[in-house]
Amino acid sequence: MIGVPFAAHPTVRVAVIGLGNRGGGMITGWAAVPGCTVTAVCDIRADRAERAADRLESKGNPRPAEYGGSADSYARMLRRDDIDLVYIATPWEFHYEHGRAALLSGRHAVVELPVATELRQLWDLVDTSERTRRHLLLSENCNYGRNELAMLKAAHDGLFGDLTNGHGGYLHDLRELLFSDTYYTDSWRRLWHTRSTASFYPMHGLAPIAAAMDVNRGDRMTTLRATTTAPKGLADYRARFVPRDHPSWKETYINGDLVTCMIETAKGRTVRAEHDVSSPRPYSRINTLAGSRGIVEDYAGPAPTGARIYVEPDHGGHTWRDFETYRKEYDHWLWQKVGDDAAHNGGHGGMDYVLQWRTVQLMRAGLVPDIDVYDSAAWCSPVPLSVTSLARGGRPVEIPDFTRGAWRERRPGLDSAPTDMPPAG
């Protein structure tokens, strides 16, 4: 599926599976993109589908068809003939099943993180995408962050010289939400901490660094070593803030507070990817990229952009500078075109809407996706591979080449040329 464009769609008709916090928050963004309509919504809880349909209708959109009430409701929805793209925002354990079903139904799929949690599932999604000739894309909104895209463009322009290393992660204190009885339905996300040692969610930090390094587009990730700290944070939080009659007191947490993956690439670069949702700390995706001529670090302080930079020959004296001047110089055309709309139609600073707008534009214009199934599989592979490495005492494990050798060829990705949204028909 490398280099395979979407068939041009006059209108992109989206169906949504999963209407909890993430799916419910994204439906209005899909409906706001020019030339996109939400035709069907589905959740195992039928009342959520009804509320989602009410919400879209209240904003002047056509009311989507509603599906729910059983675990196979999504399969009934996929039998409709007015769906082009399936957006999947269910709990992690269902992503593979739902993504694969979407492909087999003849639809493209955008899947929240991770697209699958097991290595065999990742390979099967690659194989199924190739067999059905349908794209499956990781819904990695952080790849469309303004700082991340500017960093990518600066790296590809040679600002940092020859890239040597990067550092990214997902450091987000979720303790209060993990113990909430309402935020994560049936406590699905907390329960993962009782049954797996994996780095659950490194993609937010890893994917932008991998894109800047042209992973799968001239380089590839080859080995992974994982380390972990002891699982202390959730049990400590529970002891201090959770009543003794809460169901969580029957749980034992085995997922380490900080899981670190050290990744090597074929070109000798290293990436450190971290995951920690169990410790008290400010939010950070780290987002650091370094090379022979300089470095950029995000989440580094109170500067207007939140990022700092040091590059030669512009800087000296061992003094950091704000990233603002460089972000203006390397501002991605997507943010220049839809940045104002993004601020009003999507969360996470607008990058949700930029991802949605770009996905619809690619489909309407018949273009090659920025992120493909090979990127999606590679970026999600640290989830199962971290488990394997930790079980082997932190020894390195091989990262599969999901491209089957095609990674050696340079090709465009997120550093796309400016294009317009096709006019409404």
C-alpha positions in Angstrom: 0.0 0.0 0.0 3.0 2.3 -0.2 2.3 5.1 -2.6 -1.3 4.0 -3.2 -3.7 7.0 -3.4 -7.2 7.1 -2.1 -9.9 6.9 -4.8 -11.3 10.4 -5.0 -14.5 10.9 -3.0 -16.8 13.9 -3.7 -17.9 13.5 -0.1 -16.4 11.5 2.6 -19.0 9.5 4.6 -17.7 8.6 8.1 -18.9 6.0 10.5 -17.8 6.1 14.1 -17.3 3.0 16.4 -16.9 4.0 20.0 -18.5 7.0 21.5 -16.8 7.4 24.9 -14.6 10.3 25.8 -12.5 10.2 22.6 -15.0 9.1 20.0 -17.7 11.4 21.4 -15.3 14.3 21.4 -14.2 13.8 17.8 -17.6 13.4 16.0 -18.3 17.2 15.7 -14.8 17.7 14.2 -15.5 15.1 11.5 -18.8 16.8 10.7 -17.1 20.3 10.5 -14.7 19.3 7.8 -15.8 20.6 4.4 -17.1 17.7 2.3 -17.4 15.3 5.2 -20.6 13.9 6.8 -21.1 11.4 9.7 -23.5 8.9 8.4 -23.6 6.4 11.3 -22.5 6.1 14.9 -22.1 3.0 17.0 -21.4 2.1 20.6 -22.1 -1.0 22.7 -24.2 1.4 24.9 -27.1 2.4 22.7 -27.7 5.6 24.7 -24.3 6.9 23.7 -25.2 6.5 20.0 -28.4 8.4 20.6 -26.7 11.2 22.4 -24.1 11.5 19.7 -26.8 11.7 17.0 -28.6 14.3 19.0 -25.5 16.3 19.3 -24.7 16.3 15.6 -28.3 17.1 14.7 -28.4 20.0 17.2 -25.5 21.6 15.3 -27.3 21.5 12.0 -25.8 18.3 10.7 -27.9 15.4 9.1 -28.8 12.9 11.8 -26.6 9.8 11.6 -28.0 6.3 11.8 -27.6 4.8 15.3 -26.3 1.4 16.2 -25.8 -0.1 19.7 -26.9 -2.4 22.4 -24.7 -5.4 21.7 -21.1 -6.3 21.0 -21.8 -7.0 17.3 -23.6 -3.7 16.6 -20.6 -2.4 14.7 -20.8 -5.4 12.3 -24.4 -4.5 11.5 -23.4 -0.9 10.9 -20.6 -2.0 8.5 -23.2 -3.6 6.3 -24.4 -0.2 5.2 -23.6 1.1 1.8 -23.0 4.8 2.7 -19.7 4.5 4.5 -16.3 5.4 3.1 -14.2 5.7 6.3 -14.5 4.1 9.7 -13.2 6.0 12.7 -12.5 3.7 15.6 -12.2 5.0 19.2 -13.1 1.9 21.3 -10.9 0.6 24.2 -7.5 -0.7 23.1 -8.4 -4.4 23.3 -11.0 -3.9 20.5 -8.9 -1.8 18.0 -7.6 -4.8 16.0 -11.0 -6.5 15.7 -12.7 -3.3 14.7 -10.0 -2.1 12.3 -9.7 -5.4 10.6 -13.5 -5.6 10.2 -13.6 -2.2 8.6 -11.0 -3.2 6.1 -12.8 -6.4 5.2 -16.0 -4.5 4.7 -14.2 -2.5 2.0 -13.7 0.7 4.0 -10.7 2.7 5.0 -10.0 2.9 8.7 -8.6 5.5 11.1 -7.8 3.9 14.4 -7.0 5.5 17.7 -3.8 4.5 19.5 -2.6 1.7 19.4 -4.0 0.1 16.2 -3.3 -3.3 17.9 -1.6 -4.6 21.0 0.0 -7.9 19.7 2.7 -8.4 17.1 0.7 -11.0 15.1 -2.3 -8.5 15.0 0.0 -5.8 13.6 1.2 -8.1 10.9 -2.4 -9.2 10.1 -3.5 -5.6 9.7 -0.7 -5.0 7.3 -1.6 -8.1 5.3 -5.3 -7.3 5.4 -4.7 -3.7 4.2 -2.7 -5.1 1.3 -5.2 -7.7 0.4 -8.3 -5.4 0.6 -6.4 -2.5 -1.0 -7.8 -0.3 1.8 -5.8 2.0 4.0 -5.6 1.7 7.8 -4.1 4.8 9.5 -3.1 5.4 13.1 -5.0 8.4 14.4 -1.8 10.0 15.7 -2.9 13.6 16.2 0.5 14.5 17.7 2.0 14.1 14.2 -0.1 17.1 13.3 0.9 19.3 16.2 2.2 22.7 15.2 5.5 22.3 16.9 5.9 18.8 15.7 5.3 19.6 12.1 7.6 22.6 12.2 10.3 20.5 13.8 9.9 17.9 11.0 10.2 20.6 8.3 13.2 22.1 10.0 14.9 18.7 10.2 14.2 17.9 6.6 15.7 21.3 5.6 18.9 20.3 7.4 18.6 22.8 10.3 19.8 20.3 12.9 22.5 18.8 10.5 22.7 15.0 10.4 20.1 13.6 12.9 21.5 11.4 15.6 18.9 11.0 18.3 15.5 11.9 19.5 13.4 11.6 22.7 9.6 11.4 22.9 7.0 10.1 25.2 3.6 10.2 26.9 4.1 11.6 30.4 0.6 12.4 31.7 -0.6 12.1 35.2 -3.9 10.1 34.7 -4.2 8.8 38.3 -7.4 10.7 39.1 -9.1 9.7 35.8 -7.9 6.1 36.1 -9.7 5.7 39.4 -12.8 7.6 38.3 -15.9 5.5 38.1 -17.2 7.3 35.1 -14.4 8.5 32.9 -13.0 5.2 31.5 -16.0 2.9 31.1 -15.8 -0.2 33.2 -12.3 1.0 34.3 -10.9 -0.5 31.1 -7.8 1.6 31.1 -6.8 1.0 34.7 -7.3 -2.7 34.3 -4.6 -2.8 31.7 -2.2 -1.9 34.5 -3.2 -5.2 36.2 -2.5 -7.5 33.3 0.4 -6.1 31.2 3.9 -4.7 31.6 3.8 -3.0 28.2 4.7 0.5 27.2 1.0 1.2 26.4 1.1 4.5 24.7 4.6 5.7 23.5 3.3 6.7 20.1 2.5 10.3 20.9 6.2 11.0 21.4 7.7 8.3 19.2 5.7 8.9 16.0 6.7 12.6 15.4 10.4 11.7 16.0 10.2 8.7 13.7 8.6 10.9 11.0 11.4 13.5 11.3 13.9 10.7 11.0 12.2 9.4 7.8 11.5 6.0 9.5 10.1 3.7 6.7 11.2 6.4 4.2 15.0 5.9 4.1 15.6 4.5 7.6 13.8 2.0 9.9 13.6 1.0 13.5 15.6 -2.2 14.0 15.9 -3.1 17.8 14.2 -2.2 21.0 15.4 -2.5 24.6 12.9 -1.8 27.4 13.4 -1.0 31.1 10.8 -0.3 33.7 10.5 1.1 37.2 8.5 -0.5 40.0 4.7 -0.1 39.9 4.3 2.3 42.8 2.2 5.2 41.7 -1.3 3.7 41.3 -1.2 1.8 44.6 0.1 4.9 46.4 -2.6 7.1 45.0 -5.2 4.5 45.9 -4.0 4.3 49.5 -4.2 8.0 49.9 -7.4 9.0 48.0 -9.6 5.9 47.2 -12.2 4.6 49.7 -11.5 1.1 51.0 -14.8 -0.2 49.5 -13.8 0.8 46.0 -13.4 -2.2 43.5 -9.8 -1.2 42.8 -8.7 -2.5 46.2 -9.0 -6.0 44.7 -6.5 -5.1 42.0 -2.7 -5.7 41.9 -0.8 -3.3 39.5 2.1 -4.8 37.5 2.7 -2.1 34.9 5.8 -0.1 35.9 5.3 3.6 36.5 7.9 4.6 33.9 8.5 2.2 31.0 11.4 3.3 28.7 12.1 1.9 25.2 15.5 2.5 23.7 15.1 2.1 19.9 17.9 1.9 17.4 17.6 2.5 13.6 19.3 1.1 10.6 21.3 4.4 10.2 22.6 4.3 13.8 20.2 6.7 15.3 18.6 6.2 18.7 15.2 7.2 20.0 14.2 7.1 23.7 10.4 6.6 24.0 8.8 6.8 27.5 5.4 6.1 29.0 4.3 7.2 32.5 0.7 7.9 33.5 1.1 6.8 37.2 3.3 9.6 38.6 2.6 13.1 39.8 4.1 15.4 37.2 3.2 18.1 34.6 2.1 16.8 31.2 4.9 16.3 28.6 5.4 14.6 25.3 9.1 15.5 25.5 9.5 16.0 21.7 13.2 16.4 21.4 15.3 16.1 18.3 19.1 16.4 18.0 21.7 16.3 15.3 25.2 17.3 14.4 24.3 21.0 14.2 21.8 21.5 17.0 18.8 20.5 19.1 15.2 21.4 19.7 13.4 20.5 23.0 9.7 20.9 23.5 7.8 21.1 26.9 10.9 23.0 28.1 9.4 26.1 29.9 7.3 29.2 29.7 8.3 30.4 26.2 5.4 31.3 23.9 5.9 28.0 21.9 6.8 25.9 24.9 9.9 24.8 23.1 13.5 25.9 23.0 16.3 25.5 20.4 20.0 25.7 20.0 21.5 25.5 16.5 24.8 26.4 14.9 25.8 28.8 13.5 22.8 30.9 14.7 23.5 30.4 18.4 26.4 30.3 20.8 27.3 30.9 24.4 25.6 27.7 25.5 22.3 29.6 25.7 18.9 28.3 24.7 16.6 30.4 22.4 12.9 30.3 22.0 11.6 28.2 19.1 9.1 30.9 18.0 11.2 32.4 15.1 11.9 28.9 13.7 8.3 27.8 14.1 7.2 30.8 12.0 9.9 30.0 9.4 9.0 26.3 9.2 5.3 26.5 9.9 3.6 23.7 8.0 1.1 24.7 5.3 -1.7 22.8 7.0 -1.5 25.1 10.0 -1.3 28.1 7.8 -4.4 27.0 5.9 -6.7 25.6 8.7 -5.1 26.8 11.9 -7.9 29.2 12.7 -10.5 26.6 12.0 -8.6 24.0 14.1 -8.7 26.2 17.1 -12.6 26.2 17.0 -13.3 22.7 15.8 -10.9 20.4 17.6 -9.3 19.6 20.9 -5.6 19.3 21.9 -4.8 22.7 20.6 -6.4 22.1 17.3 -4.3 19.2 16.1 -7.3 16.8 16.3 -9.1 18.9 13.6 -5.9 19.2 11.5 -5.7 15.4 11.4 -9.4 15.2 10.5 -9.2 17.9 7.8 -6.2 16.4 6.2 -7.6 12.9 6.2 -10.8 14.1 4.5 -8.8 16.3 2.0 -6.6 13.3 1.1 -9.6 11.2 0.4 -11.6 13.9 -1.5 -8.5 14.8 -3.6 -7.4 11.2 -4.3 -4.0 11.6 -2.7 -1.6 9.3 -1.0 -2.0 9.3 2.8 0.6 11.0 5.0 0.6 8.0 7.4 0.1 4.5 6.1 -0.4 1.0 7.6 3.4 0.4 7.7 4.0 3.5 9.8 1.0 2.6 12.0 2.3 -0.9 12.6 5.9 0.2 13.3 5.0 3.0 15.7 2.7 0.7 17.6 5.2 -2.2 17.7 6.8 -1.0 21.0 3.6 -2.1 22.8 4.1 -5.8 22.4 7.9 -5.6 22.0 8.4 -3.9 25.3 6.7 -6.8 27.0 9.1 -9.3 25.3 12.2 -7.2 26.1 11.2 -6.8 29.8 10.6 -10.6 30.0 14.1 -11.1 28.8 15.6 -8.8 31.4 15.8 -5.8 29.1 17.7 -7.5 26.3 17.2 -6.1 22.8 14.5 -7.5 20.5 14.2 -7.2 16.8 11.6 -4.7 15.4 9.9 -6.3 12.3 10.3 -4.6 8.9 6.6 -4.2 8.1 7.6 -2.7 4.7 9.4 -5.9 3.7 12.4 -3.9 2.5 10.6 -0.9 0.9 11.8 1.3 3.8 15.1 2.0 1.9 13.2 4.1 -0.7 12.7 7.8 0.1 9.1 9.0 -0.3 7.0 11.8 1.0 5.0 11.7 4.2 4.0 14.4 6.6 6.2 16.9 4.8 3.6 17.2 2.1 3.3 19.8 -0.6 0.5 22.3 -0.2 -2.8 21.3 -1.8 -6.3 22.6 -1.5 -9.5 21.0 -0.3 -11.6 20.2 -3.5 -14.6 22.5 -3.9 -17.9 21.2 -2.7 -19.8 19.4 -5.4 
